[in-house]
Amino acid sequence: MTKVNRVDAVAFARKHPDREVVFFAVGFETTAPANALAVHQAHTQGLLNFTMLDILLGIQECVRLLQEGRNQVSNQYARVVCRQGNTIAQDLMLDPLYVANEGRMVVFLPENQADQALELMRSDPLGATACAIGRVSKGRPGLVTAETAIGTRRVVDMFSGEQLPRIC
């Protein structure tokens, strides 16, 4: 069940007392008061199935790390987030076709020149991993497909906005 606001989350908890309702919220200075109000409303309505425990544990861990002067990753949402995270979402978020990636290039040239171009690129240490990744055919002009890691093909759509910035 996905709810987008505090009022709906509290109403859902009231309507479904047999289900545990966890309201995920971020405690920035602009949202923390309203999130605290949701907890207060649930408490005053006697809703024992409504919690922000995971969020509170996350905040407590952040404060502890700040006090100790330590920088580390700590999963305080272990009830719903495994150590590996959501690998499907990670693959979608880091799609190399949509994330800027300096140091890479695509070269279009006649197929009979590909081996010579690869040899030239690989002669430089920065081009040691250069490879041919595709071919252009006359089959369907404007259609670009790519082979996925599991062997299927996908259409590579045109960008619909700005390319994501490089993540480093």
Backbone bond lengths (Angstrom), bond angles and torsions (degrees), N, CA, C in turn:
res aa  C-N    CA-C-N  psi(-1)  N-CA   C-N-CA  omega(-1)  CA-C   N-CA-C  phi
1 M - - - 1.452 - - 1.521 107.65 -
2 T 1.298 117.63 125.45 1.452 121.60 178.59 1.518 109.14 -112.75
3 K 1.310 116.33 125.47 1.454 121.36 176.11 1.519 107.09 -120.37
4 V 1.320 115.78 145.62 1.454 118.87 -174.26 1.519 114.21 -104.24
5 N 1.328 118.21 -6.71 1.461 117.15 179.25 1.525 110.81 -145.29
6 R 1.317 115.20 164.37 1.471 122.20 -175.76 1.523 112.58 -63.71
7 V 1.313 117.36 -41.29 1.464 121.20 -177.76 1.531 109.69 -61.46
8 D 1.325 117.40 -45.93 1.462 120.77 179.19 1.530 111.16 -63.65
9 A 1.338 117.08 -38.87 1.468 120.36 -178.94 1.524 111.02 -63.90
10 V 1.325 117.20 -44.85 1.467 120.72 178.72 1.531 109.75 -65.67
11 A 1.328 117.60 -42.43 1.466 121.34 178.96 1.530 110.75 -62.11
12 F 1.309 116.87 -39.74 1.465 120.85 178.90 1.532 110.21 -64.68
13 A 1.333 116.86 -42.71 1.468 120.94 178.72 1.532 110.51 -62.61
14 R 1.327 117.14 -39.56 1.469 121.23 178.90 1.532 110.59 -66.17
15 K 1.326 116.50 -40.27 1.461 121.58 -177.24 1.534 112.36 -74.25
16 H 1.340 117.21 -25.78 1.468 121.82 -175.90 1.530 110.41 -126.45
17 P 1.348 117.64 70.81 1.461 120.09 -176.98 1.530 113.53 -65.43
18 D 1.332 117.11 -15.17 1.459 121.30 -179.29 1.534 112.46 -84.25
19 R 1.321 117.49 -7.33 1.467 121.22 -177.42 1.524 110.49 -113.39
20 E 1.323 115.84 143.43 1.462 120.09 175.25 1.524 108.07 -79.91
21 V 1.307 117.06 131.37 1.455 122.40 -179.83 1.514 107.84 -117.53
22 V 1.325 115.78 119.86 1.458 120.79 178.04 1.516 106.87 -111.39
23 F 1.309 116.49 119.01 1.460 121.77 -179.68 1.518 108.30 -94.03
24 F 1.317 116.88 114.32 1.457 121.50 179.06 1.519 108.73 -88.76
25 A 1.304 115.65 126.11 1.455 120.15 -178.26 1.517 108.57 -147.98
26 V 1.293 115.44 154.31 1.450 120.75 176.76 1.518 107.55 -105.34
27 G 1.323 116.28 136.27 1.456 119.98 -174.20 1.509 115.09 -94.53
28 F 1.320 117.96 54.90 1.452 119.68 173.49 1.524 108.69 -75.30
29 E 1.322 115.94 164.60 1.468 118.70 -175.48 1.525 112.90 -60.62
30 T 1.330 117.40 -24.46 1.468 119.50 -179.38 1.513 112.39 -86.11
31 T 1.336 118.66 -20.37 1.466 120.78 -176.68 1.524 113.37 -111.30
32 A 1.317 118.24 -21.75 1.464 120.59 -176.30 1.535 112.74 -56.77
33 P 1.339 120.45 -43.84 1.476 119.05 179.92 1.527 112.49 -61.14
34 A 1.323 117.67 -42.04 1.468 120.19 -179.86 1.524 110.79 -68.93
35 N 1.325 117.29 -35.73 1.468 120.11 177.31 1.519 110.27 -66.72
36 A 1.323 116.57 -41.30 1.460 120.80 176.93 1.526 110.23 -62.84
37 L 1.333 117.21 -36.66 1.466 121.13 177.53 1.525 110.42 -62.84
38 A 1.339 118.14 -38.77 1.469 121.20 178.55 1.522 110.54 -62.17
39 V 1.328 116.91 -42.17 1.461 120.62 177.94 1.523 109.81 -64.89
40 H 1.336 116.32 -42.51 1.466 120.84 178.76 1.532 110.78 -61.51
41 Q 1.340 116.87 -45.16 1.464 120.75 179.70 1.523 110.69 -61.24
42 A 1.339 116.86 -44.47 1.467 119.86 178.98 1.523 110.39 -61.72
43 H 1.333 116.65 -40.72 1.466 121.16 179.78 1.529 111.08 -65.07
44 T 1.331 116.62 -46.78 1.472 119.35 -178.29 1.521 112.13 -67.39
45 Q 1.335 117.30 -23.91 1.463 120.85 177.62 1.537 111.48 -89.18
46 G 1.338 116.01 1.51 1.463 120.06 177.83 1.515 114.10 72.68
47 L 1.316 117.05 24.48 1.458 120.56 -179.40 1.531 109.49 -82.84
48 L 1.307 115.68 107.20 1.462 120.82 -178.48 1.523 112.04 -88.66
49 N 1.339 116.93 -5.13 1.463 121.27 -177.70 1.530 112.82 -100.83
50 F 1.310 117.82 11.97 1.469 122.36 -176.34 1.521 108.22 -115.14
51 T 1.323 117.04 125.54 1.462 119.12 -176.62 1.522 112.02 -143.90
52 M 1.289 114.33 153.59 1.463 122.24 169.92 1.522 108.11 -123.42
53 L 1.327 116.14 26.59 1.454 121.97 -174.06 1.528 112.47 -53.93
54 D 1.339 117.27 -47.77 1.457 119.39 -177.25 1.524 111.53 -60.19
55 I 1.321 116.28 -40.18 1.461 120.73 178.37 1.525 109.71 -64.44
56 L 1.323 116.53 -44.43 1.466 119.98 -179.67 1.524 111.26 -63.65
57 L 1.339 116.56 -39.19 1.467 119.38 176.49 1.526 110.88 -64.02
58 G 1.316 116.34 -38.10 1.460 120.49 177.58 1.520 111.79 -63.76
59 I 1.314 116.60 -43.24 1.472 120.85 178.13 1.523 109.91 -64.75
60 Q 1.334 116.73 -43.75 1.467 120.59 178.81 1.530 110.84 -59.65
61 E 1.329 117.01 -42.39 1.466 120.47 179.54 1.529 110.94 -65.54
62 C 1.328 117.48 -40.15 1.474 120.79 177.64 1.525 110.77 -61.16
63 V 1.325 117.14 -44.76 1.466 121.30 178.92 1.522 110.10 -61.89
64 R 1.348 117.12 -44.27 1.465 120.77 -179.95 1.528 111.11 -60.60
65 L 1.340 116.61 -45.42 1.466 120.20 -179.52 1.524 111.17 -64.66
66 L 1.340 116.98 -39.15 1.463 120.33 177.32 1.526 111.13 -63.91
67 Q 1.323 116.55 -43.74 1.466 120.23 179.88 1.521 111.48 -63.42
68 E 1.330 116.33 -35.50 1.464 120.44 -179.26 1.526 112.18 -85.87
69 G 1.318 117.19 -5.31 1.464 121.18 179.78 1.520 112.72 67.20
70 R 1.328 116.63 30.96 1.465 120.64 -177.42 1.520 110.62 -107.66
71 N 1.329 115.12 146.51 1.461 122.10 174.85 1.517 107.65 -116.20
72 Q 1.302 117.73 115.84 1.461 120.65 178.01 1.518 109.80 -161.07
73 V 1.321 115.17 163.38 1.451 121.07 175.45 1.517 107.60 -92.45
74 S 1.313 116.27 133.30 1.457 121.48 -179.33 1.523 108.62 -140.91
75 N 1.320 117.05 117.78 1.463 122.03 -178.10 1.520 110.18 -84.07
76 Q 1.307 117.18 105.37 1.464 121.74 177.52 1.531 111.49 -97.65
77 Y 1.314 116.61 10.64 1.462 121.38 -179.51 1.526 109.75 -119.23
78 A 1.334 116.66 36.15 1.467 122.23 -173.89 1.529 112.81 -60.48
79 R 1.320 118.31 -21.27 1.470 119.23 178.00 1.520 111.43 -65.87
80 V 1.329 116.97 -27.48 1.464 119.52 -176.80 1.526 113.93 -127.13
81 V 1.329 118.51 -10.58 1.463 121.52 -178.79 1.520 108.89 -122.97
82 C 1.342 116.77 114.30 1.463 119.67 179.11 1.528 109.69 -78.24
83 R 1.330 115.78 167.88 1.471 121.01 -176.17 1.529 112.44 -56.63
84 Q 1.322 117.20 -38.81 1.464 121.03 -179.38 1.519 112.63 -75.35
85 G 1.333 116.44 -15.01 1.457 119.92 -176.66 1.519 110.41 76.74
86 N 1.293 116.83 -167.92 1.460 122.72 179.02 1.524 107.12 -93.13
87 T 1.332 116.29 96.79 1.459 120.41 -173.38 1.527 112.18 -65.21
88 I 1.330 117.42 -31.21 1.469 119.51 177.94 1.528 109.37 -65.53
89 A 1.336 116.94 -45.59 1.462 120.33 178.49 1.528 110.54 -64.42
90 Q 1.322 116.66 -38.29 1.460 119.77 178.89 1.525 110.29 -61.43
91 D 1.331 116.81 -42.52 1.461 119.95 178.77 1.522 111.09 -63.12
92 L 1.336 116.61 -38.84 1.459 119.60 179.37 1.522 111.21 -69.15
93 M 1.339 116.59 -39.24 1.463 120.14 -177.49 1.518 111.95 -70.12
94 L 1.302 117.46 -32.25 1.453 120.39 -174.97 1.523 112.00 -108.41
95 D 1.324 117.13 32.99 1.454 120.92 177.96 1.521 108.25 -60.10
96 P 1.329 117.88 116.28 1.470 119.99 -175.75 1.516 113.71 -61.89
97 L 1.329 117.40 -16.86 1.459 119.54 178.01 1.522 111.96 -75.64
98 Y 1.335 117.05 -17.00 1.447 120.33 -175.54 1.529 113.79 -119.88
99 V 1.320 117.38 0.82 1.458 121.28 178.18 1.527 107.37 -111.80
100 A 1.317 116.57 128.79 1.460 120.19 179.17 1.525 109.33 -57.73
101 N 1.304 115.89 144.50 1.455 119.70 -175.75 1.519 108.31 -148.20
102 E 1.323 116.29 92.61 1.453 119.93 179.64 1.522 109.65 -66.02
103 G 1.316 115.33 153.39 1.454 119.95 177.41 1.518 113.24 88.25
104 R 1.309 117.22 9.81 1.459 121.51 178.22 1.521 107.90 -125.35
105 M 1.324 114.97 153.93 1.458 118.38 176.28 1.514 109.41 -150.21
106 V 1.307 114.75 157.55 1.452 121.97 175.14 1.511 106.35 -117.09
107 V 1.324 115.98 130.43 1.461 121.43 -178.36 1.527 108.48 -118.59
108 F 1.311 116.41 129.42 1.452 121.34 174.83 1.519 107.33 -107.64
109 L 1.337 116.43 123.32 1.455 120.76 177.95 1.521 108.25 -154.25
110 P 1.334 117.28 164.41 1.467 119.32 179.79 1.537 110.60 -56.04
111 E 1.331 116.39 140.46 1.463 121.15 -175.92 1.526 112.55 -55.85
112 N 1.313 117.89 -33.94 1.473 119.67 -178.38 1.528 112.66 -71.69
113 Q 1.327 118.37 -5.34 1.474 121.84 176.97 1.537 112.24 -105.47
114 A 1.317 117.56 -1.45 1.466 121.70 -174.77 1.526 112.47 -62.19
115 D 1.318 118.15 -47.96 1.469 120.24 -178.01 1.522 111.77 -61.24
116 Q 1.315 117.18 -42.02 1.465 121.05 179.28 1.536 110.54 -65.18
117 A 1.321 117.14 -41.75 1.471 120.61 179.36 1.530 110.56 -64.79
118 L 1.338 117.15 -42.24 1.468 120.33 178.59 1.524 111.12 -63.70
119 E 1.300 116.73 -41.44 1.469 120.49 178.47 1.528 110.80 -60.82
120 L 1.310 116.25 -42.34 1.463 120.81 178.66 1.531 111.22 -65.05
121 M 1.321 117.49 -45.43 1.469 120.82 179.76 1.523 111.01 -64.12
122 R 1.321 116.96 -42.57 1.468 120.65 -177.86 1.528 112.72 -70.10
123 S 1.316 117.80 -14.17 1.468 120.27 179.07 1.533 111.43 -73.20
124 D 1.317 117.02 -14.03 1.465 121.60 176.17 1.527 107.88 -102.64
125 P 1.354 117.81 137.12 1.472 119.67 -179.71 1.528 113.35 -53.70
126 L 1.323 118.29 -33.54 1.468 120.55 -179.87 1.522 112.56 -72.08
127 G 1.317 116.77 -16.63 1.460 120.19 179.87 1.516 112.85 -109.08
128 A 1.327 117.13 14.90 1.466 121.64 -175.14 1.527 113.33 -56.93
129 T 1.318 117.77 -28.69 1.474 120.00 -178.00 1.527 112.38 -102.30
130 A 1.315 117.90 14.22 1.467 121.21 179.54 1.523 109.94 -56.53
131 C 1.324 116.36 141.95 1.460 120.12 179.48 1.519 110.20 -154.06
132 A 1.329 115.30 160.48 1.460 121.13 174.67 1.525 106.63 -84.63
133 I 1.324 117.04 128.58 1.465 119.75 -175.68 1.518 113.43 -113.72
134 G 1.315 118.82 -4.64 1.457 118.59 -178.26 1.510 112.45 -177.21
135 R 1.311 113.88 179.52 1.458 121.46 179.49 1.512 108.92 -137.07
136 V 1.301 116.06 151.28 1.461 122.14 174.65 1.522 106.82 -100.99
137 S 1.323 116.38 130.64 1.467 120.23 178.36 1.518 109.24 -123.99
138 K 1.325 115.04 166.32 1.460 120.39 -179.88 1.518 111.94 -90.21
139 G 1.319 116.98 1.73 1.468 122.40 -174.52 1.509 115.29 -52.24
140 R 1.322 118.45 -62.33 1.471 122.50 -176.69 1.518 108.45 -135.36
141 P 1.324 117.98 93.52 1.460 120.96 -178.29 1.531 112.06 -53.85
142 G 1.327 116.86 133.95 1.456 122.37 177.80 1.517 114.03 89.02
143 L 1.337 118.79 -13.55 1.463 121.58 179.99 1.526 109.28 -93.07
144 V 1.320 115.74 123.75 1.460 121.36 177.33 1.519 107.56 -117.89
145 T 1.326 115.57 126.65 1.463 120.13 177.06 1.516 108.64 -122.46
146 A 1.319 115.11 157.96 1.461 121.03 178.13 1.516 108.61 -135.36
147 E 1.319 116.39 146.74 1.459 120.33 175.27 1.519 108.30 -84.88
148 T 1.328 116.78 132.94 1.460 121.00 -178.95 1.524 110.63 -85.56
149 A 1.314 115.90 172.68 1.464 121.41 -179.74 1.525 111.98 -63.34
150 I 1.335 117.56 -22.61 1.470 119.42 -179.55 1.523 111.80 -100.76
151 G 1.324 117.42 11.25 1.457 121.06 173.19 1.511 116.33 91.13
152 T 1.311 118.45 0.61 1.462 120.34 177.03 1.528 108.73 -88.61
153 R 1.312 116.54 173.92 1.465 120.39 178.08 1.509 108.82 -114.40
154 R 1.325 116.36 145.00 1.465 120.76 176.47 1.517 108.98 -132.51
155 V 1.316 115.26 150.30 1.464 121.00 176.51 1.521 107.81 -78.99
156 V 1.307 116.59 133.54 1.465 121.55 175.73 1.522 106.41 -95.24
157 D 1.337 115.42 106.86 1.462 120.83 -177.62 1.523 111.25 -76.97
158 M 1.311 115.11 158.54 1.464 120.46 172.18 1.526 108.40 -67.69
159 F 1.322 117.21 148.71 1.457 120.61 177.16 1.518 109.56 -61.80
160 S 1.327 116.09 144.14 1.461 120.03 178.17 1.520 109.27 -116.14
161 G 1.294 117.05 46.51 1.450 122.02 -178.57 1.509 109.78 153.69
162 E 1.311 115.64 -151.81 1.445 120.33 -179.40 1.523 111.07 -85.71
163 Q 1.320 116.12 144.67 1.452 120.34 175.58 1.526 108.35 -68.09
164 L 1.340 116.03 143.44 1.464 119.74 179.34 1.524 109.99 -63.14
165 P 1.323 118.12 146.60 1.458 120.01 179.82 1.520 111.10 -70.31
166 R 1.306 115.27 160.02 1.461 120.85 177.87 1.522 108.64 -62.48
167 I 1.312 116.72 139.32 1.464 121.60 178.06 1.519 107.45 -104.78
168 C 1.307 116.04 119.10 1.466 118.85 179.63 1.510 110.45 -144.03
